Amino acid sequence: MIIVEDGTGSNPLANSYQTLDTFREYFTTKGTALVVSKYTDVIAEAGLIEATKILEIKYSWLGTLSYIDSPLQPLSWPRNGVSDHRGLTVVSNTIPSAILQAQAEIAKLACDEIINGRSLTFNSSAEVDLGVVIENTLGDLTQKYSASRFTDSSAEGYLSSSFCSYINLLLKSFIRSSSKFQVINTAII
């Protein structure tokens, strides 16, 4: 279940920057509405949570936590002392739209990975060393793996460099230059 950061930093269980409705509306507005039968509530929530984890782990943000004196703010946003790409100061109790856009884009990819039995942040398969499953057959139980292997228990290698560049451009005004989303391992199948 997602628990949305509402800008107050007061819920220590917050695990998403946006609601399911906001996530779906983002793609509808882009003209690429998500098919609800494929992106069920459960899958979409898992994708949003996974995207939040990625934003929390991968980026070093400019500014300071808005509620630095409160031990309750679990996520990196809201923040003080940051400006957007236009140079406008971000109000300290808001989540910038670029953060929401990046979360939505990463969440969609995370949903696709979840649907395919993988994770962007963690591969729970005991057979991580065998590489990526590229074929499953039920009759006679055939399963084939690619020669490419996970090196850090993540499916990060499936992210294209152009996708990572797009996310970095969205977040450019808010991240330290050494903190970028990048492709570390590319699987060629």
C-alpha positions in Angstrom: 0.0 0.0 0.0 1.4 3.4 -0.9 1.5 6.1 1.7 2.0 9.5 0.0 4.3 12.2 1.3 1.9 15.1 1.6 4.5 17.9 2.0 4.4 17.9 5.8 7.1 15.3 6.4 5.0 14.0 9.3 4.3 10.4 8.3 7.3 8.1 8.9 5.7 5.5 6.7 5.5 7.6 3.6 6.8 5.6 0.6 5.6 7.5 -2.5 5.5 11.1 -3.7 2.3 10.6 -5.6 -1.0 8.7 -5.6 -2.1 6.1 -8.0 -4.5 8.6 -9.6 -1.7 11.1 -10.1 0.5 8.4 -11.7 -2.3 7.3 -14.1 -3.2 10.9 -14.9 0.4 11.7 -15.8 0.4 9.1 -18.6 -3.1 9.9 -19.7 -2.0 13.6 -20.1 1.0 12.4 -22.1 -1.3 10.5 -24.4 -0.1 7.1 -23.3 -2.8 6.1 -20.9 -1.9 3.0 -18.8 -4.1 -0.1 -19.5 -5.7 -0.7 -16.1 -5.9 -4.5 -16.7 -2.1 -4.6 -17.1 -1.2 -1.9 -14.6 -3.5 -3.1 -11.8 -3.6 -1.1 -8.5 -1.2 -3.7 -6.9 1.3 -3.5 -9.7 1.1 0.3 -9.9 1.6 0.7 -6.2 4.6 -1.7 -6.2 6.0 0.3 -9.1 5.6 3.6 -7.4 7.2 2.3 -4.2 10.1 0.9 -6.2 10.5 4.2 -8.1 10.6 6.0 -4.8 13.3 3.7 -3.5 15.4 4.4 -6.7 15.0 8.1 -6.3 16.0 7.8 -2.6 19.0 5.5 -3.3 20.4 6.9 -6.6 20.4 10.6 -6.0 22.1 13.1 -3.7 19.7 16.1 -3.6 20.5 19.8 -3.3 19.2 21.7 -0.3 18.2 20.3 3.1 15.2 18.4 4.4 12.3 20.8 5.1 11.6 19.2 8.4 15.2 18.5 9.5 14.3 18.8 13.2 11.6 16.1 12.8 12.7 12.5 12.9 9.5 11.7 11.0 10.4 12.8 7.5 11.3 9.5 5.8 11.9 10.7 2.3 14.2 13.2 0.7 11.4 15.6 -0.3 10.1 18.2 0.6 13.3 20.2 0.8 14.5 23.7 1.6 17.0 25.8 -0.4 16.3 24.5 -3.9 15.3 26.2 -7.1 13.7 24.8 -10.3 15.1 25.0 -13.8 13.7 28.5 -14.2 15.5 29.7 -11.0 12.3 29.9 -9.0 12.5 28.9 -5.4 10.7 25.6 -4.6 8.3 26.1 -1.7 9.5 24.0 1.2 6.3 22.0 1.6 5.9 20.9 -2.0 7.3 18.2 -4.2 8.4 19.7 -7.5 6.6 18.4 -10.6 9.9 17.2 -12.1 10.3 14.8 -9.1 6.7 13.5 -9.7 7.4 13.1 -13.5 10.7 11.2 -12.8 8.9 9.0 -10.2 6.1 8.2 -12.7 8.5 7.4 -15.5 10.6 5.1 -13.3 7.5 3.6 -11.8 6.1 2.6 -15.3 9.4 0.9 -16.1 9.3 -0.8 -12.6 5.7 -2.0 -13.3 6.9 -3.5 -16.6 9.7 -5.3 -14.8 7.3 -6.5 -12.0 5.0 -7.9 -14.7 7.9 -9.7 -16.1 8.9 -11.1 -12.8 11.9 -8.8 -12.2 12.7 -5.8 -10.1 14.7 -2.7 -10.8 16.0 -2.6 -7.2 16.2 -6.2 -6.2 16.1 -9.6 -7.9 14.9 -12.1 -5.3 15.6 -15.1 -7.6 17.9 -17.7 -6.0 19.3 -18.2 -9.5 20.7 -14.7 -10.0 24.0 -16.2 -11.0 22.4 -17.9 -14.1 21.7 -14.7 -15.9 18.4 -13.3 -17.2 15.6 -15.7 -18.0 15.0 -15.3 -21.7 12.7 -18.3 -22.4 10.3 -20.3 -20.3 8.5 -23.5 -21.6 6.0 -25.4 -19.5 5.9 -28.6 -21.5 9.1 -30.5 -20.8 10.1 -27.7 -18.4 12.7 -25.8 -20.5 14.1 -22.6 -19.1 16.9 -20.7 -20.9 19.1 -17.9 -19.5 21.1 -15.2 -21.3 24.9 -15.2 -21.0 24.6 -11.8 -19.3 24.5 -12.0 -15.5 23.3 -9.7 -12.8 26.3 -8.2 -11.0 24.5 -6.5 -8.2 21.1 -8.3 -7.8 19.4 -5.6 -9.9 17.8 -5.3 -13.3 19.3 -1.9 -13.7 21.1 -3.1 -16.9 17.8 -3.1 -18.7 17.6 0.6 -18.5 18.7 2.4 -21.6 21.2 5.2 -21.4 18.6 7.5 -23.1 16.1 6.7 -20.4 18.6 7.4 -17.7 19.6 10.7 -19.4 16.0 11.7 -19.6 15.5 11.1 -15.9 18.7 13.0 -15.1 17.5 16.0 -17.3 14.2 16.1 -15.4 16.0 16.2 -12.1 19.0 18.3 -13.2 18.0 21.3 -11.1 17.7 19.3 -7.9 20.6 16.9 -7.9 24.3 17.1 -7.2 26.3 16.7 -10.4 28.0 13.5 -9.1 24.6 12.0 -8.5 23.2 10.6 -11.7 21.0 7.7 -12.7 23.1 5.5 -15.1 23.3 2.2 -16.8 25.9 0.1 -15.0 25.4 -3.3 -16.6 23.8 -3.9 -20.0 22.4 -7.2 -20.9 22.5 -8.1 -24.6 20.1 -10.9 -25.4 
